[in-house]
Amino acid sequence: MPAVWNFHDKVVLVTGASQGIGAVTAQMFAENGADVVIAARRPDELERRAELIRSTTGRRCLAVVADVTDPEQVKTMVDRALEAFGGIDILINNAGNSVRSSLRKLTPEVWQWGRALNLDSAAYCTMEVGKHFLERKAGVIVNISSVAGISGTMGEVPYSAGKAGIQMLTRVAAAEWGPHGIRVNCVAPGMTATEKMKGRLEAGVYNLEEVSARFPLRRPGTCEEVAYAILFFASDYASYITGQTLAVDGGPTIAGFTD
């Protein structure tokens, strides 16, 4: 049996890691023995996160400022990771963000930005890191989608479509690369108490009680609860699981008769 969360001497690349789910995931990997590469667009937040990981875990952490919607920046990010650590074992495609627009108001520019941020970014990272994985005949990829990619969210057309695309990217990559020793899975969080969501609550954008009433567990998830699922897929406990999407969303929302 593998040790619980044993990532000793593994190298993990996490995108969108300056805050939220990505930051917590990188921290948990380091706490369990991994060296981590964290990437995001904001240098100040990213370096603060890297220093926190180093100081609290004693593991190596490389911070790389990168916009992963740009294939050239993705290549530079991966090259820097390989130069610093000699290899990459696990890729977490976490970068993405809500892009709000109803279909009636959607413009080509908003559509392209939403697709680039939530789907193209994961594809570019998968293609670039995949070259290394295919050469080694080993590697693990965990993509971060959303329940919006499963059931859709009205008013978030680009986001929902992009996150649905990530799930199909997961399935096809798993099928093509499984014979080469590479596993690819996907985690689809529901409403999660990230810094951004907490800010929206404080600004009155959401009513927490009303929103939580939709979920069987009656609350948002935490970043840690999503990270547990990510670490599971990345671990040896999931060694015979590939091509799957796991919703971490507080339970299914089902309309119908009450008791």
C-alpha positions in Angstrom: 0.0 0.0 0.0 1.3 3.5 -0.8 1.9 5.9 2.1 -0.9 8.5 2.5 -0.1 11.6 0.4 3.5 10.6 -0.1 4.9 12.9 -2.8 8.5 12.9 -1.5 10.9 14.1 -4.2 8.1 14.6 -6.7 8.0 17.8 -8.7 4.6 19.4 -9.1 3.7 22.2 -11.4 0.6 24.2 -10.4 -0.9 26.9 -12.6 -3.1 29.7 -11.2 -1.3 29.2 -7.8 -1.0 32.7 -6.3 -4.3 32.3 -4.4 -7.4 30.1 -3.9 -7.5 26.5 -4.9 -4.2 26.6 -6.7 -2.3 28.1 -3.7 -3.8 25.7 -1.2 -3.0 22.7 -3.5 0.6 23.8 -4.0 1.0 24.2 -0.2 -0.5 20.7 0.5 1.8 19.1 -2.1 4.8 20.7 -0.4 3.6 19.7 3.0 3.6 16.1 1.8 7.1 16.1 0.4 6.9 17.6 -3.1 9.0 20.4 -4.6 6.6 22.7 -6.4 6.6 25.1 -9.3 3.9 27.7 -9.0 2.7 29.9 -11.8 0.4 32.9 -12.1 0.3 36.4 -13.7 0.7 38.5 -10.6 4.4 38.6 -9.5 3.9 40.1 -6.0 1.2 37.6 -4.9 3.1 34.7 -6.5 6.4 35.4 -4.7 4.7 35.9 -1.4 3.0 32.5 -1.9 6.3 30.9 -2.8 8.1 32.3 0.3 5.3 31.0 2.5 5.6 27.5 1.0 9.4 27.5 1.5 9.3 28.8 5.0 6.5 26.5 6.3 7.5 23.2 4.5 11.2 23.4 3.9 10.6 22.3 0.3 11.9 24.0 -2.8 9.4 26.3 -4.6 10.0 28.0 -7.9 7.7 30.9 -8.7 7.3 31.6 -12.5 5.3 34.6 -13.7 3.4 33.4 -16.7 0.2 34.0 -18.6 -0.7 30.5 -19.6 -3.0 31.7 -22.4 0.2 32.4 -24.3 1.9 29.3 -25.7 5.3 31.0 -25.7 5.0 31.8 -22.0 3.9 28.3 -21.3 7.0 26.9 -23.0 9.2 29.3 -21.0 7.5 28.3 -17.8 8.0 24.6 -18.5 11.7 25.1 -19.6 12.4 26.9 -16.3 10.8 24.2 -14.3 12.9 21.5 -16.1 16.0 23.5 -15.7 15.5 24.1 -12.0 14.4 20.6 -11.0 15.4 18.3 -13.8 11.9 17.0 -14.4 8.2 17.3 -13.7 6.1 14.5 -12.3 2.7 16.1 -11.9 0.9 18.9 -13.7 -2.1 20.6 -12.1 -4.0 22.7 -14.7 -5.8 25.1 -12.3 -5.6 28.5 -14.1 -9.0 29.9 -15.0 -11.6 32.3 -14.0 -15.3 33.1 -14.3 -16.1 35.0 -17.5 -19.7 36.4 -17.2 -21.8 37.0 -20.2 -25.3 35.9 -21.2 -25.5 34.5 -24.7 -27.5 37.6 -25.9 -24.7 39.9 -24.9 -21.8 37.7 -25.8 -19.2 39.2 -28.1 -16.5 37.4 -30.1 -13.8 39.0 -27.9 -15.4 37.9 -24.6 -15.9 34.4 -26.0 -12.3 34.1 -27.1 -11.0 35.4 -23.8 -13.2 33.0 -21.8 -12.1 30.0 -24.0 -8.4 31.0 -23.8 -8.5 31.4 -20.0 -10.5 28.3 -19.2 -9.6 25.8 -21.9 -6.7 26.9 -24.1 -4.5 27.4 -21.1 -5.0 23.8 -19.9 -4.4 22.5 -23.5 -1.2 24.5 -23.9 0.2 23.3 -20.6 -0.8 19.7 -21.3 0.9 19.8 -24.7 4.1 21.3 -23.4 4.5 19.2 -20.3 3.2 16.2 -22.2 6.3 16.2 -24.3 8.3 15.5 -21.2 5.9 12.9 -19.9 5.9 11.0 -23.2 9.6 11.0 -23.2 9.7 9.6 -19.7 6.7 7.3 -20.2 5.3 8.5 -16.9 3.3 11.5 -15.5 0.1 12.6 -14.0 -2.2 15.5 -15.0 -5.1 16.8 -13.0 -7.3 19.4 -14.7 -9.5 21.7 -12.7 -12.9 22.2 -14.3 -16.2 23.3 -12.6 -19.7 22.0 -12.1 -20.5 24.7 -14.6 -18.9 22.4 -17.1 -21.2 19.6 -16.1 -24.6 21.3 -15.8 -23.9 24.7 -17.2 -24.5 28.1 -15.6 -26.8 30.7 -17.2 -25.0 34.0 -17.6 -21.6 32.4 -17.8 -21.6 31.0 -21.4 -17.8 31.2 -22.1 -16.9 29.8 -18.6 -19.3 26.9 -18.8 -18.3 26.0 -22.3 -14.6 26.2 -21.5 -14.9 24.1 -18.4 -16.9 21.5 -20.3 -14.1 21.4 -22.8 -11.6 20.7 -20.1 -13.5 17.5 -19.2 -13.4 16.3 -22.8 -9.7 17.2 -23.0 -9.2 15.0 -20.0 -11.0 12.0 -21.5 -9.2 12.2 -24.9 -5.7 12.8 -23.3 -6.3 9.9 -21.0 -7.2 7.6 -23.8 -4.3 8.6 -26.1 -1.6 8.7 -23.4 -2.6 5.9 -21.1 -0.5 3.4 -23.1 2.5 5.7 -22.4 2.1 5.5 -18.6 0.3 8.9 -18.3 -2.9 9.3 -16.2 -5.2 12.3 -16.7 -8.1 13.1 -14.5 -10.3 16.1 -13.7 -11.8 17.7 -10.6 -14.9 19.9 -10.9 -15.5 22.1 -7.9 -18.8 23.7 -7.0 -19.0 27.0 -5.1 -15.8 27.2 -3.1 -14.8 29.7 -0.4 -11.9 31.3 -2.2 -10.6 34.8 -1.4 -12.6 36.0 -4.5 -15.8 34.4 -3.4 -15.5 35.8 0.1 -15.0 39.2 -1.4 -18.2 38.9 -3.4 -20.0 37.8 -0.2 -18.8 40.9 1.6 -19.8 43.1 -1.3 -23.3 41.7 -1.2 -23.1 40.0 -4.7 -24.2 36.7 -3.1 -26.5 35.9 -0.2 -24.7 32.9 1.4 -27.8 31.5 3.0 -29.8 31.6 -0.1 -27.1 30.1 -2.3 -26.2 27.4 0.2 -29.8 26.3 0.4 -29.4 24.8 -3.1 -26.7 22.3 -2.0 -27.5 19.2 0.0 -24.6 20.0 2.4 -25.9 23.6 2.8 -22.5 25.3 2.6 -19.7 26.2 0.1 -16.7 23.9 0.0 -13.3 24.9 1.2 -10.1 25.1 -0.9 -8.7 22.3 1.2 -11.6 20.0 0.4 -11.0 20.5 -3.3 -7.3 20.1 -2.9 -7.9 16.7 -1.2 -9.5 15.4 -4.4 -6.7 16.8 -6.5 -4.0 15.1 -4.3 -6.0 11.9 -4.4 -6.0 11.8 -8.3 -2.3 12.7 -8.3 -1.4 9.9 -5.8 -0.7 6.2 -6.1 -4.1 5.5 -4.6 -5.6 6.6 -8.0 -3.1 4.5 -10.0 -5.9 2.7 -11.9 -8.1 5.7 -12.5 -7.8 7.8 -15.6 -10.1 9.9 -17.8 -12.5 10.7 -15.0 -14.2 13.9 -13.7 -15.0 14.1 -10.0 -17.5 16.8 -8.8 -16.6 18.3 -5.5 -19.7 20.3 -5.1 -21.6 19.6 -1.8 -24.0 17.1 -3.6 -26.3 17.1 -6.6 -28.9 19.8 -7.1 -32.1 18.0 -8.0 -35.5 19.7 -8.5 -38.6 17.7 -7.6 -41.0 16.9 -4.8 -40.0 17.4 -1.2 -40.5 14.8 1.5 
